[in-house]
Amino acid sequence: MATRARFVYTRRRADDEEEEEEEQEEASSSSSEDEQEEEEEEVVEGSDEEGVAEEEEVAEEPSARKPPAAAAAAGRGGRKGPITISLKKVCKVCKKTGHEAGFKGAVYIDCPMKPCFLCKMPGHTTLTCPHRVAMEHGVIPAPRRNTNTSLDYVFQSQVKGKISMVKPRFLVPNQLECGNIKFHQRRVTCLEFHPTKNNVLLSGDKKGLLGIWDYVKLHEKITYDSVHSCILNTMKLDTANDGVLYTASSDGTISSTDLDTGMGSPLLNLNPDGWNGPSTWRMIYGMDLNAEKGLLLVADSFGFLYLLDRRSKERIGQPILIHKKGSKVTGLHCNPAQPEVLLSSGNDHYARIWDTRKLEPKSALASLAHGRVVNSGYFSPRSGSKILTTCQDNRIRVWDYIFGNLESPSREIVHSHDFNRHLTPFKAEWDPKDYSETVAVIGRYISENHNGVALHPIDFIDTSTGKLLAEVMDPDITTISPVNKLHPQDDILATGSSRSIFIWKPKNDSDDPTEERTSQKVKEYVYGSGSQKKANGKRGDSSDDDLDGGSDGKNKKAKKTRFTHTAKGKGKSKA
């Protein structure tokens, strides 16, 4: 310890002498003495095993090693030298200098060292992507083929008469009519129009809440907050009784809910023992109804399919593996013309066609390969002869004929929807009113710059050519709209954006500007409660990142809440 004290005293004395010398000289450099001091302190705090001679050698080292200005900085009260700030552009994606990536105002600039975010191809950026300029760029035309099998002739004889040969006029619902602001406590996950009550819209959210809203009578809306304990993924109305709604949830249950009373009864519970970790917790995403057979088809997050008798409310047979074991089945859809034909989509990068009359593992009629996770797959709404899928590789795929060559799609349409973190997955859906079965609607992820505001349009696409028919947006809606549903009879579009729901109708086109200003309707909004009290008296959290909970599987009556607050607002819409 005595040696260390002597060394420190020697170092300080040497520093004082050096400071006096440097005060008489003029310093012209801008470096610091921090590095030299750190080296000396390390020697001082070193191991006791080091010799005294070594320490003294370090202490008596010539002061010429230190830059002149470093000592001058120390002489000015021990202040450090000036801090140098680099103004070089550094990319947050590739960490290289010379360029930047990310949002610049309302425009997203992607990294030139990475493939295009939209089409996933190298050589250009999203701003210069040819698919962004013209959506039909690179769309492969459908190949012509002869129908020469017995199945082809039978199928055409049954469904050809249902397809109109004349394409009807398509009216785009491009004007915002009304909105239900923060109707839900969490983000909206699914929407359905009531089949008999044209003005009633059903909606579900991430927390399992079921909402019923009459968008003509704005203040008439009801919420049932105890239908499920977490994400309400899918809902189907009973075709025999439109007052009964079947819902599928990530809590692993299928519920049958009376829309008038809110009374729900569980039809299936895949987690009767509660939460035992993610390796055993089963979630339900895909569900559809075969009305002819009275079957409810359900698929879980482990790749299995379950059949339920809608009348007896009992399970039929054993679960059947229809996708890779352990992979999530994201959707199910029964063919509208041949209900025994089932289309499933999954996380294993495949959409598969099944015959439910002879279901066995690895007995799929066809497996449609995709590049990444398949968000959804739907048969065309009238003939059932076409298939429309949405994949996370930013591709919408169309098969024009299900009995044709299914090894490759008839068309691949590039579209921006590759994002589902904290968002409901994007799904392209057919327009049920379109007799030609060519129009589809889907929300867009990449924002567009409209007068300095980043807006995320809703796209109407002609699936026969890949052309963009219309893009719907409004300056009042700056959030993304991943959930979209077209009305089965009227020219109405319902969209779910974050916790809010909006209704769109066609704009009244008029040649007379005076008449157009007179007929322009004021947009009306009704405000819900995003943090209403639950049945147990606790207040719901508005965060969207909570873990999904479990379900006790008991019959319970959902809390019924009515809201009556309304408000009106003015604003222009762009389309």
ZIWO-V987526 format. One record per residue. RES is the residue in three letters. D_FIRST is the distance of its C-alpha to the first C-alpha in Angstrom with 2 decimals. Layout:
# ZIWO-V987526
res->RES d_first->D_FIRST
res->RES d_first->D_FIRST
This chain:
# ZIWO-V987526
res->MET d_first->0.00
res->ALA d_first->3.81
res->THR d_first->5.35
res->ARG d_first->5.12
res->ALA d_first->6.33
res->ARG d_first->8.74
res->PHE d_first->9.85
res->VAL d_first->10.77
res->TYR d_first->12.53
res->THR d_first->14.33
res->ARG d_first->15.48
res->ARG d_first->16.86
res->ARG d_first->18.65
res->ALA d_first->20.15
res->ASP d_first->21.34
res->ASP d_first->22.98
res->GLU d_first->24.83
res->GLU d_first->25.99
res->GLU d_first->27.28
res->GLU d_first->29.33
res->GLU d_first->30.87
res->GLU d_first->31.75
res->GLU d_first->33.40
res->GLN d_first->35.94
res->GLU d_first->36.75
res->GLU d_first->38.57
res->ALA d_first->36.93
res->SER d_first->39.36
res->SER d_first->37.32
res->SER d_first->36.34
res->SER d_first->33.23
res->SER d_first->29.75
res->GLU d_first->26.16
res->ASP d_first->24.97
res->GLU d_first->24.77
res->GLN d_first->22.62
res->GLU d_first->20.16
res->GLU d_first->20.01
res->GLU d_first->19.33
res->GLU d_first->16.40
res->GLU d_first->14.90
res->GLU d_first->15.43
res->VAL d_first->13.46
res->VAL d_first->10.46
res->GLU d_first->10.88
res->GLY d_first->11.77
res->SER d_first->11.27
res->ASP d_first->8.58
res->GLU d_first->11.75
res->GLU d_first->12.11
res->GLY d_first->12.28
res->VAL d_first->10.90
res->ALA d_first->14.57
res->GLU d_first->15.08
res->GLU d_first->12.51
res->GLU d_first->14.04
res->GLU d_first->17.39
res->VAL d_first->17.00
res->ALA d_first->15.89
res->GLU d_first->18.88
res->GLU d_first->21.28
res->PRO d_first->24.50
res->SER d_first->25.03
res->ALA d_first->28.50
res->ARG d_first->27.45
res->LYS d_first->27.40
res->PRO d_first->30.89
res->PRO d_first->32.06
res->ALA d_first->32.95
res->ALA d_first->29.58
res->ALA d_first->28.06
res->ALA d_first->31.20
res->ALA d_first->30.71
res->ALA d_first->27.20
res->GLY d_first->28.77
res->ARG d_first->31.26
res->GLY d_first->28.96
res->GLY d_first->26.81
res->ARG d_first->29.81
res->LYS d_first->30.23
res->GLY d_first->33.08
res->PRO d_first->36.46
res->ILE d_first->36.91
res->THR d_first->39.46
res->ILE d_first->41.97
res->SER d_first->44.09
res->LEU d_first->47.76
res->LYS d_first->48.68
res->LYS d_first->50.80
res->VAL d_first->49.10
res->CYS d_first->51.27
res->LYS d_first->50.02
res->VAL d_first->52.03
res->CYS d_first->51.15
res->LYS d_first->47.97
res->LYS d_first->49.44
res->THR d_first->49.92
res->GLY d_first->53.22
res->HIS d_first->54.95
res->GLU d_first->54.62
res->ALA d_first->56.05
res->GLY d_first->56.93
res->PHE d_first->59.08
res->LYS d_first->59.94
res->GLY d_first->61.96
res->ALA d_first->64.60
res->VAL d_first->64.48
res->TYR d_first->62.25
res->ILE d_first->61.10
res->ASP d_first->60.05
res->CYS d_first->57.82
res->PRO d_first->59.85
res->MET d_first->57.71
res->LYS d_first->58.92
res->PRO d_first->62.49
res->CYS d_first->64.72
res->PHE d_first->63.90
res->LEU d_first->67.62
res->CYS d_first->69.27
res->LYS d_first->66.14
res->MET d_first->67.32
res->PRO d_first->65.25
res->GLY d_first->66.38
res->HIS d_first->66.67
res->THR d_first->65.16
res->THR d_first->66.55
res->LEU d_first->67.95
res->THR d_first->69.97
res->CYS d_first->70.83
res->PRO d_first->74.61
res->HIS d_first->74.73
res->ARG d_first->73.53
res->VAL d_first->76.31
res->ALA d_first->79.03
res->MET d_first->78.35
res->GLU d_first->81.20
res->HIS d_first->79.56
res->GLY d_first->79.40
res->VAL d_first->81.23
res->ILE d_first->83.07
res->PRO d_first->86.76
res->ALA d_first->88.13
res->PRO d_first->90.03
res->ARG d_first->93.69
res->ARG d_first->94.84
res->ASN d_first->98.05
res->THR d_first->98.33
res->ASN d_first->99.82
res->THR d_first->98.64
res->SER d_first->100.30
res->LEU d_first->97.26
res->ASP d_first->97.41
res->TYR d_first->101.05
res->VAL d_first->100.62
res->PHE d_first->97.63
res->GLN d_first->99.36
res->SER d_first->102.56
res->GLN d_first->100.68
res->VAL d_first->98.36
res->LYS d_first->99.95
res->GLY d_first->102.23
res->LYS d_first->99.29
res->ILE d_first->97.89
res->SER d_first->99.48
res->MET d_first->100.57
res->VAL d_first->100.31
res->LYS d_first->96.84
res->PRO d_first->96.90
res->ARG d_first->95.53
res->PHE d_first->91.90
res->LEU d_first->90.81
res->VAL d_first->87.11
res->PRO d_first->85.71
res->ASN d_first->83.74
res->GLN d_first->83.76
res->LEU d_first->81.50
res->GLU d_first->83.80
res->CYS d_first->81.55
res->GLY d_first->78.17
res->ASN d_first->76.57
res->ILE d_first->73.13
res->LYS d_first->70.35
res->PHE d_first->72.97
res->HIS d_first->70.47
res->GLN d_first->67.09
res->ARG d_first->65.66
res->ARG d_first->66.80
res->VAL d_first->70.39
res->THR d_first->70.80
res->CYS d_first->74.59
res->LEU d_first->77.90
res->GLU d_first->81.51
res->PHE d_first->84.79
res->HIS d_first->87.15
res->PRO d_first->90.17
res->THR d_first->92.85
res->LYS d_first->91.27
res->ASN d_first->90.78
res->ASN d_first->88.63
res->VAL d_first->86.12
res->LEU d_first->82.76
res->LEU d_first->80.48
res->SER d_first->76.74
res->GLY d_first->73.70
res->ASP d_first->69.98
res->LYS d_first->66.59
res->LYS d_first->66.46
res->GLY d_first->69.84
res->LEU d_first->71.85
res->LEU d_first->75.49
res->GLY d_first->77.10
res->ILE d_first->80.82
res->TRP d_first->81.85
res->ASP d_first->85.29
res->TYR d_first->84.55
res->VAL d_first->88.01
res->LYS d_first->87.59
res->LEU d_first->84.03
res->HIS d_first->83.17
res->GLU d_first->84.33
res->LYS d_first->81.28
res->ILE d_first->79.99
res->THR d_first->76.71
res->TYR d_first->76.18
res->ASP d_first->72.48
res->SER d_first->72.60
res->VAL d_first->74.40
res->HIS d_first->71.21
res->SER d_first->67.56
res->CYS d_first->66.23
res->ILE d_first->67.50
res->LEU d_first->71.29
res->ASN d_first->71.87
res->THR d_first->75.66
res->MET d_first->78.79
res->LYS d_first->82.44
res->LEU d_first->85.50
res->ASP d_first->88.08
res->THR d_first->91.16
res->ALA d_first->93.47
res->ASN d_first->91.95
res->ASP d_first->90.22
res->GLY d_first->88.83
res->VAL d_first->86.44
res->LEU d_first->83.23
res->TYR d_first->81.19
res->THR d_first->77.47
res->ALA d_first->74.69
res->SER d_first->71.04
res->SER d_first->67.57
res->ASP d_first->67.52
res->GLY d_first->69.80
res->THR d_first->72.99
res->ILE d_first->76.43
res->SER d_first->78.03
res->SER d_first->81.62
res->THR d_first->81.73
res->ASP d_first->84.78
res->LEU d_first->84.49
res->ASP d_first->86.56
res->THR d_first->84.79
res->GLY d_first->81.36
res->MET d_first->81.80
res->GLY d_first->79.99
res->SER d_first->80.44
res->PRO d_first->78.14
res->LEU d_first->79.97
res->LEU d_first->77.03
res->ASN d_first->73.52
res->LEU d_first->71.37
res->ASN d_first->68.41
res->PRO d_first->70.00
res->ASP d_first->66.82
res->GLY d_first->64.74
res->TRP d_first->61.39
res->ASN d_first->59.77
res->GLY d_first->57.70
res->PRO d_first->58.70
res->SER d_first->59.79
res->THR d_first->62.77
res->TRP d_first->63.53
res->ARG d_first->66.77
res->MET d_first->67.71
res->ILE d_first->71.17
res->TYR d_first->71.75
res->GLY d_first->75.14
res->MET d_first->78.35
res->ASP d_first->82.02
res->LEU d_first->85.40
res->ASN d_first->88.41
res->ALA d_first->91.17
res->GLU d_first->93.97
res->LYS d_first->92.43
res->GLY d_first->90.68
res->LEU d_first->87.33
res->LEU d_first->83.89
res->LEU d_first->81.60
res->VAL d_first->77.85
res->ALA d_first->74.91
res->ASP d_first->71.30
res->SER d_first->67.86
res->PHE d_first->68.05
res->GLY d_first->71.12
res->PHE d_first->73.82
res->LEU d_first->77.15
res->TYR d_first->78.82
res->LEU d_first->82.47
res->LEU d_first->83.52
res->ASP d_first->87.07
res->ARG d_first->87.44
res->ARG d_first->90.30
res->SER d_first->89.02
res->LYS d_first->85.38
res->GLU d_first->84.40
res->ARG d_first->82.54
res->ILE d_first->84.73
res->GLY d_first->83.61
res->GLN d_first->80.10
res->PRO d_first->77.49
res->ILE d_first->78.01
res->LEU d_first->75.27
res->ILE d_first->76.32
res->HIS d_first->73.07
res->LYS d_first->70.09
res->LYS d_first->68.63
res->GLY d_first->65.71
res->SER d_first->66.70
res->LYS d_first->67.90
res->VAL d_first->71.57
res->THR d_first->71.55
res->GLY d_first->75.29
res->LEU d_first->78.79
res->HIS d_first->82.16
res->CYS d_first->85.68
res->ASN d_first->88.30
res->PRO d_first->90.70
res->ALA d_first->93.74
res->GLN d_first->92.80
res->PRO d_first->90.52
res->GLU d_first->89.93
res->VAL d_first->88.02
res->LEU d_first->84.35
res->LEU d_first->81.65
res->SER d_first->77.99
res->SER d_first->74.84
res->GLY d_first->71.35
res->ASN d_first->67.74
res->ASP d_first->68.58
res->HIS d_first->69.99
res->TYR d_first->73.60
res->ALA d_first->76.57
res->ARG d_first->79.15
res->ILE d_first->82.83
res->TRP d_first->84.12
res->ASP d_first->87.43
res->THR d_first->86.85
res->ARG d_first->89.98
res->LYS d_first->88.32
res->LEU d_first->84.59
res->GLU d_first->82.56
res->PRO d_first->79.12
res->LYS d_first->79.31
res->SER d_first->82.86
res->ALA d_first->82.28
res->LEU d_first->85.25
res->ALA d_first->82.92
res->SER d_first->79.20
res->LEU d_first->78.35
res->ALA d_first->75.12
res->HIS d_first->72.72
res->GLY d_first->69.54
res->ARG d_first->67.34
res->VAL d_first->67.73
res->VAL d_first->71.27
res->ASN d_first->71.23
res->SER d_first->74.97
res->GLY d_first->78.34
res->TYR d_first->81.80
res->PHE d_first->85.40
res->SER d_first->87.66
res->PRO d_first->89.06
res->ARG d_first->92.79
res->SER d_first->93.57
res->GLY d_first->90.31
res->SER d_first->90.81
res->LYS d_first->87.68
res->ILE d_first->83.97
res->LEU d_first->81.27
res->THR d_first->77.57
res->THR d_first->74.33
res->CYS d_first->71.31
res->GLN d_first->67.71
res->ASP d_first->68.02
res->ASN d_first->69.79
res->ARG d_first->73.21
res->ILE d_first->76.31
res->ARG d_first->78.57
res->VAL d_first->82.32
res->TRP d_first->84.66
res->ASP d_first->88.28
res->TYR d_first->89.88
res->ILE d_first->88.39
res->PHE d_first->90.85
res->GLY d_first->90.17
res->ASN d_first->87.52
res->LEU d_first->84.28
res->GLU d_first->81.96
res->SER d_first->81.11
res->PRO d_first->81.69
res->SER d_first->84.55
res->ARG d_first->82.14
res->GLU d_first->78.44
res->ILE d_first->77.74
res->VAL d_first->74.34
res->HIS d_first->73.12
res->SER d_first->69.78
res->HIS d_first->68.82
res->ASP d_first->65.74
res->PHE d_first->63.59
res->ASN d_first->63.53
res->ARG d_first->60.01
res->HIS d_first->60.58
res->LEU d_first->64.18
res->THR d_first->67.34
res->PRO d_first->68.30
res->PHE d_first->70.92
res->LYS d_first->74.34
res->ALA d_first->77.41
res->GLU d_first->80.56
res->TRP d_first->84.26
res->ASP d_first->86.52
res->PRO d_first->88.86
res->LYS d_first->91.66
res->ASP d_first->91.72
res->TYR d_first->94.69
res->SER d_first->93.68
res->GLU d_first->90.30
res->THR d_first->88.35
res->VAL d_first->86.33
res->ALA d_first->82.80
res->VAL d_first->80.25
res->ILE d_first->76.44
res->GLY d_first->73.59
res->ARG d_first->71.44
res->TYR d_first->67.66
res->ILE d_first->67.14
res->SER d_first->67.73
res->GLU d_first->70.15
res->ASN d_first->69.75
res->HIS d_first->72.53
res->ASN d_first->72.27
res->GLY d_first->68.47
res->VAL d_first->68.42
res->ALA d_first->67.28
res->LEU d_first->70.10
res->HIS d_first->70.45
res->PRO d_first->74.16
res->ILE d_first->76.23
res->ASP d_first->78.15
res->PHE d_first->81.73
res->ILE d_first->82.24
res->ASP d_first->85.42
res->THR d_first->84.49
res->SER d_first->87.53
res->THR d_first->86.27
res->GLY d_first->82.64
res->LYS d_first->83.47
res->LEU d_first->81.84
res->LEU d_first->84.69
res->ALA d_first->82.77
res->GLU d_first->79.33
res->VAL d_first->79.19
res->MET d_first->76.63
res->ASP d_first->76.41
res->PRO d_first->74.04
res->ASP d_first->73.52
res->ILE d_first->71.99
res->THR d_first->68.71
res->THR d_first->67.43
res->ILE d_first->68.21
res->SER d_first->71.40
res->PRO d_first->70.98
res->VAL d_first->73.68
res->ASN d_first->77.24
res->LYS d_first->80.62
res->LEU d_first->84.11
res->HIS d_first->86.96
res->PRO d_first->89.56
res->GLN d_first->92.55
res->ASP d_first->91.54
res->ASP d_first->89.80
res->ILE d_first->86.64
res->LEU d_first->83.01
res->ALA d_first->80.38
res->THR d_first->76.71
res->GLY d_first->73.55
res->SER d_first->70.66
res->SER d_first->67.47
res->ARG d_first->68.78
res->SER d_first->71.99
res->ILE d_first->75.45
res->PHE d_first->77.81
res->ILE d_first->81.50
res->TRP d_first->82.97
res->LYS d_first->86.64
res->PRO d_first->88.54
res->LYS d_first->88.74
res->ASN d_first->92.22
res->ASP d_first->93.19
res->SER d_first->95.85
res->ASP d_first->97.40
res->ASP d_first->97.96
res->PRO d_first->94.71
res->THR d_first->96.17
res->GLU d_first->96.87
res->GLU d_first->93.41
res->ARG d_first->91.76
res->THR d_first->94.06
res->SER d_first->93.48
res->GLN d_first->89.71
res->LYS d_first->88.36
res->VAL d_first->85.44
res->LYS d_first->82.56
res->GLU d_first->82.04
res->TYR d_first->78.85
res->VAL d_first->78.33
res->TYR d_first->74.90
res->GLY d_first->73.71
res->SER d_first->70.83
res->GLY d_first->67.79
res->SER d_first->66.04
res->GLN d_first->68.93
res->LYS d_first->68.52
res->LYS d_first->68.84
res->ALA d_first->71.10
res->ASN d_first->68.27
res->GLY d_first->67.56
res->LYS d_first->64.32
res->ARG d_first->64.07
res->GLY d_first->63.69
res->ASP d_first->60.66
res->SER d_first->61.45
res->SER d_first->58.63
res->ASP d_first->59.86
res->ASP d_first->56.94
res->ASP d_first->57.27
res->LEU d_first->57.62
res->ASP d_first->61.18
res->GLY d_first->62.18
res->GLY d_first->64.59
res->SER d_first->68.11
res->ASP d_first->69.50
res->GLY d_first->72.89
res->LYS d_first->74.88
res->ASN d_first->77.85
res->LYS d_first->76.94
res->LYS d_first->78.49
res->ALA d_first->76.60
res->LYS d_first->76.04
res->LYS d_first->78.53
res->THR d_first->77.50
res->ARG d_first->79.72
res->PHE d_first->78.72
res->THR d_first->81.12
res->HIS d_first->79.12
res->THR d_first->80.43
res->ALA d_first->79.74
res->LYS d_first->81.24
res->GLY d_first->79.71
res->LYS d_first->81.03
res->GLY d_first->79.76
res->LYS d_first->80.94
res->SER d_first->80.45
res->LYS d_first->80.06
res->ALA d_first->81.34
